[in-house]
Amino acid sequence: MVQVFIPTSGRETLREALEALRRQTFRGFEVVLIAKGGLKASRADRVIVQREGLYEEALNLALAALNPDDVALFTDDDAVPSPTWVEEHLEFHERNPDAAIASGSIEGRKWKNYPNALFRRFKGTKYMEPYDSRFEGYTAFVTKTGLSVDGEAAGTAEVERSVAIGGVNMSLKTNYFLGFQVPTYSLRGSHNETVLALRGMALGGHSMRFRGASVRHLGSESLSRTEDPLLDKYLCLEKHAFPFAVNMLLKLDLDLLEDLAARLEDGVPKLGLATAIRGIREGLSPLEFRKRLEDIYLKREEVLGALECPQ
């Protein structure tokens, strides 16, 4: 059976999300909540209680519960799927059998992809080339230095190959992800969708975006969006630390990554890259790396206060 997963901490907006799912034109699906700390009451079909961890652990609980030979959809507890959301995702996967992961249209507030500033600055250099030929034709891709960036054409086509998947509007062909777990390396779940895209691509599938299956994002403060300037700087750092996670899936040329970091002036991007490089060089586990990020987060005013993040 088709599954719809919603990680949640029980925010009031969850009620509107569930109401939207009850209005779907396609009926044959199960709503599964990944609930941190449990819920007082829920009209979902199933609740999986998240007893520990952060967003990546919530995602891994969902991945561990996937039904084989089907499609699973993901959204947030502050999002409102359109009435044809499930139906349009299923139709897209039927028309595109090589799509391992897909993302539909998102209305409202979106996340910032901070490394795009470095992509614009170093466009045409070896640092910003796609990692390898698997990314040929991709409008958003992972670079040789392990950054997830959007090219100039990203988001302009009706259908495009892209790793810029939005977790608020995401679907997976489950067989690509059975037995897979994302690395629990971050505090804010940065680029977990790109990790899933890389997994699907490793098994011969593609990561795709399409216009349709719209979701309205209500714009609550979230893991990937904030109005807090210091937290915004931390999010910028975490996105630039993503090469640590990429290196677990695609081995990076650390000399090239260090060369890029050496060309940057002091700022949040340089610190993020340096943090990733040290983590890789020291052979840190994902949880050890998360602790390194947590140390920065807890001292963010002292460590990040005077630094800038070009956007």
N, C-alpha and C positions, 0 to 999 in steps of 0.2 A: 504493500500500500504506500502511496505517496505520503511523505511526512513534511510537516511545516514546523521548524524549530524556532523558538524564541527564547534566547537567554534573558533572564529578568531578575531584578531585585525587588519586584513587586510594586513598581511605580504606578501611580494612578492612571497614567497613559496606557497601561496594558489593557485596560477595559476597552478602550476605543479600538486598539489593535485586534482584540478578539472579536469585537462586534463586526469589524470589516471582514474578518475571515468567515464569519457565519453568513455573510452576504455573497460569498463566492459563487460564480456560475458553475464551477466544477465542484462536485460534492465529495468525491471519493478520496478524502485525505484525512490524516490524523494530525491534530495539533499537539505538539510536545513542548512543554515549558521546561527549560533548564533553570531552576529556581534557586537562587542563592539564599540560604537561610529558611527556605520553605515559604509557603503562602498560606494566608488565613483561609482563603477560599478561591476557587478557580473553576471556570467552565471549560477548561482545556480537556482534551481526551486523556492526556497523561502528563504527569509531573515527575521530572527527575530532579531530586534534591542535590544541589551542589554544596557539599559540606566543607570544602576548602578550596583555596586557590583563587585565581583571578579570571579574566576573560578567556585566556587560552585554555585553562582547565575546563571552563564551561563549554567551549567549542569542542574540546576532546570528548566530553561526555556525550555530546550530540553525535560526533563521528563514531563513537563506540556503539551507538544505538541505531545506526543506519540499517535500513532494510536492503538486502541485495536486490539487484536487477530492477532498480526503480530510480525515481528522481526524488531528491530531497530539496526543500526550499528553506531559506533562512531570512528572517527579518528581525527588527528590533522591537522593544516594548514601548517605543515612542514613535511608531510608524503606522501608517494607515494604508494597507494595500488596496489597490483599485479592485472592483468587483470581478474583473477577468484576470487577475494577477496569476493565480495558479494555472488557469487554463492556458494563458499565453506562454508561460514558461514551459509547460508540457509540450505545446505545439512547437515552440522553438527547438527543443531538444529532439523532437521527432523529425523536424526539417534539417537538423544539423547533427547527424549521428556522431561526428568527430568532436563535438563540444563536450568537454569533461566538466567545465564550470562556466556559468553564464551569469550576467548581470543585466537587469532591465533599467528602465528610466527612473530617475530619482528627482522628485520635486522638493523644493525647500532647501534647508541648510545642508551643505556638503562639507567634507573634510578638506584640509589643505594638504597638498603634496609638496612639502617644503623642499625636497631635493630638486624640484623643477628649476629652482634658481641656479643651482650648480649646472644643471643640464644646459640651460640657456648660455651660461658663461663659458662652458667648455665644449659647446656643440662643435662637432667636427673633429674632435680630438679622440685619441685612443681611450681616454677615460670614460667617454660617454657612448662608445660603440655598444651595440647589443652584445650580450654575453656570447652567443654563438648563433649558428644558422637556424636553430629552432625558433628564433624570434623574427625570422624573415617575414615581412608583411605585418608585423605587430605595430600598432600605433602607440602603445604604451608597453614598456619592456623592462627587463633587468639588464643593467649595464655590466661591462667587464669588471667594474669596481663594486658590483653588488648593490647598486642603488636602483630603486624602483621609480622610473620616471615616465612622464607623459611627453610624447613627441608632439610636434606642431599640429598634426592631423588628428590627434586624439579627440574622440567625441563628436566627430563631424559626419560620420557615416551611419546609415541605417543599421548595418551590422559590421562589426570590426573585430579583428583579433586583438586582444588587449589584456594585460595583467591588472589593469585598473578596475578591479572588481569591487563593488560596494556591498559590504556584508549586510546592509539593511535591505538589499534586494538581490539575493544570490540564490542560485540553484546548482545542484551537483548531480551528475550521473553517479549513483552511489558505488557502482563497481570499481570506479577509479580510486575510491577512498576507503574501502573496507580494510580495516587493520591499521590505518594511518593515524598518526597523532601529530599535531603541530608542536614545534618546540616551545616550551614554556619559558621564554627568554625575556619577555617584556613586562612592563607594568600596565600598559594601556592597550595591549593587543595590536600594536602597530604592524600593518602589512600582513596580518594573518591571512587575508584573502590572497595575497600574492604567493604566500607559501603554499596555499591550496592549488593555485594556478600552476606553480612549479611541479607539484606532485602529479597533477593531471597530465602535464606536458611530458613528464618523465615516463609516463606509461603510454605515450603516443597520442594523447588527446590535445585539444586546444582550449584556451581560455578566451571567452568571447563576450562582447557587450552588444546589446541591441536596443533599439527604440521600441518601447512597448512595455507591457506588464508593469505599469507605473506604480510607484510607492510614494506617498507623501510623508516626508520626514517632518515631524512636529517641531524639531529644533531645540529640544531640551539639551541642557549641559550633558555632555557625554564623554566617553573615553577618548574620542577622536576630535571633539570640538570643544572650545572653551573661549570665554571672554576674559579669563584671567591671564594677564600678560606673562607672569612667571610660569604658569602652567603651559601657556602657548610655547614658551621657550623650551620647556622640558619636552613637549611633544615634538618640536623641531629636532631636538637632540636624539630622541628615540628613533625617528625616521632615518636619521643619518647613521644610527648604529645598526640598522637593518643588515648590513653586510655580514654581521656575526651570524645571523640566522641563515642567510643565503649560503654561506660557506658550508653549512651542514648539508646542503642539497646540491650545490654547484661549487666545486672547489675554486676559490679565488686566487689570483696572482697577488699575493700580499705586497710584493715589491711595487707593483703598479698602484695598489691602494695607498701605500705609504707615500709614493711619489705625488699622488693627488693631494693627500693631506698636507704634505710639505709645501704645496703651492698656495695654500689658503692662509689668509690672515687669521689672527685669533678671533674666534667667534664660535657660535653654537655648532655649525656644521663641522668645523675642524675638530672640536671636542668630541662630537658624536662619532666621527670616523676614527679618531684616536682611541676611543673607548672600544669600538669594535675590533680594531687591530690588536689592542692589548689582550682582549678576550680570546681572540683566535690564537695569538702567539702563545698565550699561557695555557691553552687547552681547557678553558673553563667549560663546565657543563651549562646547559641553558639556565638552570636555577641559580648557579653561581654567578652567571652573567646578570640575571635579574637582580640579584643582591647588589651587584656593582651599580646598576642603574638606580636601585632604590637609595643607595648612599648619595648619589647625585641629587635625586629628587628631594630627599630630606634636607639637603643643604642647598636647595635651588636658589635661594636668595643670595647666599654667599658665593656659590659657584657660577650661577648663570646671570645674576643680576646685571652685571656690566657688559655682558656679551650680547651680540646682535645675531639675528637670524634673517638673512635676506630672503624675501618672498616674492 
